[in-house]
Amino acid sequence: MWQRREFLKAAMLGLGSLGLPALCWAQGEHQDAWLWSAIDDAQGHQLLGYQPSTGNRFRAPVPERCHGGCRRPGQPQIALFSRRPGRLAHVLDGNEQREVTRITAGPDHHFYGHGAYSPDGRLLYATANRIKDSAGVIRVFNAENDYALEGEIDLAGIGPHELRLMPDGQTLAVGLGGIRTHPDYGRVKLNLDDMAPALLLVDRLSGAILERHAPSHHQLSCRHLDVAPDGSVLAGYQFQGPAWEQQPLLAFREPDGSFAEMALPDDLTDTLRHYIASIAMAPDAPLALITAPRGHRVLLLDRNERRLIASHHLPDAAGALPDGNGGFWVSSGEGEIFRVPGDGSQPQRLDALDLRWDNHLS
């Protein structure tokens, strides 16, 4: 539920803008697209804007390691969030090629590394931890008022991570990881025995939890996800149990609300080492791409048939993003950037940079 204000007026403004495209300014012209990512290099923690077609780039230094980002509809802005348990988000202007605003998570909160804008670009939703009681929440910021905090949605769970806006413009899909942490203990996981992960669908206007889908094992942390134009959601797990156990690592929420996990071949599941990072659903084809950095793999799926098309070796595969031309861009923690074709053929290396890409591209 909303804990500070009702957003009826904001809701009506948001619903009036549902005609905005899912991909905004920087990907509108695919041949001139810019990619955005958190990186680390010899100078420390940075945010990177990178243009695959030319190799052009710029960097903005930040005080802590960052993670995922989201583009603001209708504006040349992108917000990139610090990695758990960081407390900052950074708004870059792509035209000015600089940081224009810095957002704080607020007292007694930290971010979990991901966010999403409302369709009109007015509100920014960010996953966060309320430290005093470990409650998972979504913090809501007003982008038209210098990103001032406007409200908070309680998710009745712990550890929300990635969130995406559903095609209706009103619902948020949220990966609830289920893992309790505290900034005093860094990234130590404090509740592995009684985790309660889930894939949630949340009404961003009322704060109501519309759907809650629990994984088949309580230690399958539901972390990353993406949404297709038809309303299907593909979620990726990170298993927190014994290394010798074999568990499903992918799950689909269908447009009708049904939920089912997807089994991969046993030998491939073993190779992935219990860890899914980025997920990208193509808006122009029934394809999905998944990265597994610990297993050094990228997987290409036919999402309509729930079928594995290809499994490619790609060292420290990290971020993934559709390129709008039937394929995907994929970054590597080793500094490389690839294009993975949608036909299942081998990845094509586009560039190699002297840096480490973080786990997501935006």
C-alpha positions in Angstrom: 0.0 0.0 0.0 1.0 3.6 -0.5 2.6 4.9 2.7 2.8 8.6 2.0 0.4 9.9 -0.6 -2.3 8.9 -3.0 -1.3 9.3 -6.6 -4.7 9.6 -8.4 -3.6 12.7 -10.3 -0.3 11.1 -11.2 -2.0 7.9 -12.2 -4.3 9.7 -14.7 -1.3 11.5 -16.2 0.5 8.2 -16.5 -2.4 6.3 -18.1 -2.8 9.1 -20.6 0.6 8.4 -22.0 0.5 4.7 -22.8 1.2 5.4 -26.5 4.8 6.0 -25.7 7.1 3.3 -27.3 8.7 0.7 -25.0 12.1 1.7 -26.2 12.9 5.3 -26.0 15.3 8.0 -27.3 18.6 6.2 -27.4 17.4 3.1 -29.1 15.0 4.8 -31.5 17.5 4.7 -34.3 19.1 1.3 -34.0 22.2 2.1 -36.1 23.0 5.1 -33.8 22.0 3.4 -30.5 23.8 4.0 -27.3 24.3 1.4 -24.6 24.6 2.2 -20.9 26.2 0.2 -18.2 28.0 0.3 -14.9 31.7 -0.5 -15.3 34.9 -0.7 -13.4 38.2 0.4 -14.8 41.7 1.5 -13.7 40.1 4.8 -12.4 37.5 3.0 -10.3 33.7 2.9 -10.5 32.2 4.5 -13.6 29.1 4.7 -15.7 29.6 4.2 -19.4 27.7 5.4 -22.5 28.8 3.4 -25.5 27.8 3.5 -29.2 28.4 0.1 -30.9 28.2 1.4 -34.4 31.1 3.8 -33.9 32.9 2.9 -30.7 32.2 6.4 -29.3 32.0 6.4 -25.5 32.0 8.6 -22.4 32.4 7.8 -18.8 31.1 9.4 -15.6 32.8 8.6 -12.3 30.7 7.5 -9.3 31.6 6.8 -5.7 30.3 3.2 -5.5 29.8 0.2 -7.8 26.6 0.4 -9.8 24.4 -2.2 -11.3 21.2 -1.8 -13.5 19.6 1.2 -15.3 16.4 2.3 -16.9 15.7 4.9 -19.7 13.3 7.7 -19.1 10.6 7.8 -21.8 10.5 11.0 -23.9 13.8 12.4 -22.3 17.5 11.8 -23.1 18.0 10.5 -19.5 18.9 7.2 -17.9 18.9 6.4 -14.2 21.6 3.9 -13.0 21.4 2.4 -9.5 24.1 1.5 -7.1 24.6 -2.2 -6.4 23.2 -3.6 -3.2 23.6 -2.3 -0.5 24.3 1.1 -2.1 22.3 4.2 -1.4 22.6 6.2 -4.6 21.1 6.4 -8.1 22.6 8.5 -10.9 20.7 10.2 -13.7 22.7 10.8 -16.8 21.8 13.1 -19.7 22.8 11.3 -23.0 22.8 14.5 -25.0 25.0 16.4 -22.5 27.0 13.3 -21.7 27.1 14.0 -18.0 25.5 13.2 -14.6 22.7 15.7 -14.1 21.0 14.5 -10.9 22.0 12.2 -8.0 19.2 10.4 -6.0 19.5 9.1 -2.5 17.6 6.1 -1.3 16.5 8.0 1.8 17.1 7.4 5.6 17.1 3.8 6.7 16.9 2.5 3.0 19.3 1.2 0.4 18.7 0.4 -3.3 18.8 -3.1 -4.8 20.2 -2.0 -8.2 17.2 -1.6 -10.5 14.3 0.7 -11.4 11.6 1.5 -14.0 9.9 4.7 -15.2 6.2 5.3 -15.6 5.1 5.5 -19.3 5.1 9.3 -19.2 8.5 9.4 -17.6 7.1 11.3 -14.6 7.7 8.7 -11.9 10.7 6.5 -11.2 10.2 3.3 -9.3 13.2 1.7 -7.6 13.5 -1.5 -5.6 14.9 -0.9 -2.1 15.3 -2.4 1.4 13.8 -0.7 4.4 16.7 -1.5 6.8 15.0 -1.4 10.2 12.7 -4.3 9.4 14.3 -5.7 6.2 11.1 -5.0 4.3 11.3 -5.1 0.5 9.8 -1.9 -1.0 9.5 0.1 -4.1 10.5 3.8 -3.6 8.7 6.2 -5.9 10.5 9.4 -7.1 9.1 12.4 -9.0 11.4 13.0 -12.0 9.6 16.3 -12.7 10.5 17.6 -9.2 14.2 16.9 -9.1 13.5 13.2 -8.3 12.0 14.1 -4.9 10.6 11.1 -2.9 6.8 10.8 -3.2 5.9 7.4 -1.9 6.7 3.8 -1.1 5.0 0.5 -2.0 5.4 -2.3 0.5 5.9 -5.7 -1.2 5.2 -8.0 1.8 8.5 -9.7 1.3 12.3 -9.4 1.3 14.8 -8.5 -1.3 13.1 -7.1 -4.4 15.6 -6.9 -7.3 14.8 -6.2 -10.9 11.5 -4.7 -11.9 9.9 -4.0 -15.3 6.8 -2.2 -16.5 4.2 -4.5 -18.0 2.6 -3.6 -21.4 -0.5 -2.2 -19.7 1.6 0.7 -18.4 0.1 0.2 -14.9 1.6 -3.1 -13.6 5.1 -3.7 -12.5 6.7 -7.2 -12.6 9.1 -7.6 -9.7 11.7 -10.3 -9.0 11.5 -10.8 -5.2 14.8 -12.4 -4.3 13.8 -13.4 -0.7 17.3 -12.8 0.7 17.7 -10.7 3.9 20.8 -8.4 4.0 21.9 -5.5 6.2 24.4 -2.8 5.3 26.4 -3.5 8.4 27.2 -7.0 7.0 27.8 -6.0 3.4 26.4 -8.6 1.0 26.2 -11.4 3.6 22.9 -13.4 3.2 21.3 -13.7 6.6 18.2 -15.9 6.1 19.0 -18.7 3.6 17.0 -21.3 5.7 13.7 -19.4 5.5 13.8 -17.5 2.2 10.5 -16.7 0.5 11.2 -15.6 -3.1 8.5 -14.9 -5.6 7.7 -13.3 -8.9 5.3 -10.4 -8.2 2.9 -8.4 -10.3 2.1 -5.1 -8.5 -0.3 -2.3 -9.4 2.0 0.8 -9.4 -1.0 3.1 -8.8 -2.6 1.5 -5.8 0.3 -0.6 -4.6 -1.8 -3.8 -4.6 0.0 -7.1 -5.2 -2.0 -8.7 -8.1 0.0 -11.9 -8.4 2.5 -13.8 -6.4 4.2 -16.8 -7.9 6.5 -18.8 -5.7 9.4 -20.9 -7.1 9.4 -24.6 -6.7 12.2 -24.4 -4.0 12.4 -21.8 -1.3 16.1 -21.1 -2.1 15.5 -20.3 -5.8 16.1 -16.5 -5.5 14.0 -14.8 -8.2 16.2 -12.0 -9.3 16.2 -10.9 -12.9 13.4 -10.7 -15.5 12.2 -9.1 -18.6 8.7 -8.6 -20.2 7.5 -9.3 -23.7 5.0 -7.2 -25.6 2.3 -9.9 -25.1 2.6 -9.6 -21.3 4.6 -12.8 -20.7 7.5 -12.5 -18.2 10.7 -14.6 -18.2 12.4 -14.7 -14.8 15.8 -16.0 -13.9 16.8 -17.7 -10.6 20.0 -17.8 -8.5 19.9 -21.0 -6.4 21.2 -20.5 -2.8 21.2 -24.2 -1.8 23.8 -26.9 -2.0 26.1 -26.8 -5.0 25.4 -30.5 -5.9 21.6 -30.0 -6.2 20.1 -29.4 -9.6 17.2 -26.9 -9.8 15.4 -25.1 -12.6 16.8 -21.7 -13.3 14.1 -20.1 -15.5 10.4 -19.5 -15.2 7.7 -18.1 -17.4 4.6 -16.1 -16.3 2.2 -16.5 -19.2 -0.1 -13.6 -20.5 -3.1 -15.4 -18.8 -1.3 -15.3 -15.5 -0.3 -19.0 -15.4 3.3 -19.8 -14.1 5.6 -22.6 -14.9 9.4 -23.3 -14.6 11.4 -24.3 -17.6 13.8 -27.2 -17.4 17.1 -27.1 -19.4 19.2 -30.1 -20.3 20.9 -31.5 -17.2 24.4 -31.0 -18.4 23.6 -27.4 -19.4 22.0 -26.7 -16.0 25.1 -28.0 -14.3 27.3 -25.7 -16.5 25.3 -22.6 -15.4 26.4 -23.0 -11.8 23.0 -22.0 -10.3 23.3 -18.4 -11.6 21.3 -16.4 -14.1 22.2 -12.8 -14.6 20.6 -10.7 -17.4 17.4 -11.5 -19.4 16.4 -9.7 -22.6 13.2 -10.3 -24.5 13.2 -9.1 -28.1 10.3 -6.8 -28.9 10.3 -7.7 -32.6 10.7 -11.5 -32.5 9.7 -14.4 -30.2 13.2 -14.6 -28.8 14.8 -14.3 -25.4 18.5 -14.2 -24.4 19.9 -15.1 -21.0 23.4 -14.6 -19.7 25.1 -16.8 -17.1 28.4 -15.3 -16.2 29.5 -18.0 -13.7 29.0 -20.6 -16.4 30.4 -18.4 -19.2 27.2 -19.0 -21.3 24.6 -17.1 -23.3 21.3 -18.9 -24.0 19.0 -18.1 -26.9 15.4 -19.2 -26.4 12.3 -19.4 -28.6 9.9 -18.0 -26.0 6.7 -19.1 -27.8 7.8 -22.7 -28.0 9.8 -22.6 -24.7 12.7 -24.1 -26.6 16.4 -23.7 -26.4 17.7 -22.5 -29.8 21.4 -22.1 -28.9 23.9 -22.2 -26.1 27.1 -20.3 -26.7 30.3 -20.1 -24.7 31.0 -16.4 -23.9 33.5 -15.6 -21.1 31.9 -13.8 -18.2 28.7 -13.1 -20.1 27.1 -10.1 -18.4 24.6 -7.6 -19.8 22.1 -8.2 -22.6 19.8 -5.9 -24.6 17.9 -6.4 -27.9 19.5 -4.6 -30.8 16.2 -4.1 -32.7 17.6 -5.9 -35.7 16.8 -9.5 -34.8 19.7 -10.0 -32.4 21.1 -8.9 -29.0 24.0 -7.0 -27.7 25.9 -8.8 -24.9 28.7 -7.4 -22.7 31.4 -9.4 -21.0 33.0 -8.8 -17.7 36.3 -9.2 -19.5 35.6 -6.0 -21.4 34.3 -7.3 -24.7 31.0 -6.4 -26.4 29.3 -8.9 -28.8 26.3 -9.1 -31.1 24.5 -12.4 -30.7 22.4 -13.1 -33.8 18.8 -14.3 -33.4 19.3 -17.2 -35.8 21.4 -19.2 -33.3 24.7 -18.5 -35.1 27.9 -17.7 -33.1 28.3 -14.4 -31.3 30.2 -11.7 -33.2 32.7 -9.7 -31.2 32.3 -5.9 -31.9 34.9 -4.4 -29.6 37.2 -5.0 -26.6 37.6 -2.3 -24.0 40.0 -2.0 -21.1 37.3 -2.3 -18.4 34.9 -4.7 -16.7 31.2 -4.4 -17.7 28.7 -5.0 -14.8 25.9 -7.5 -15.2 23.4 -5.3 -17.2 23.0 -3.2 -20.3 20.4 -0.5 -20.6 
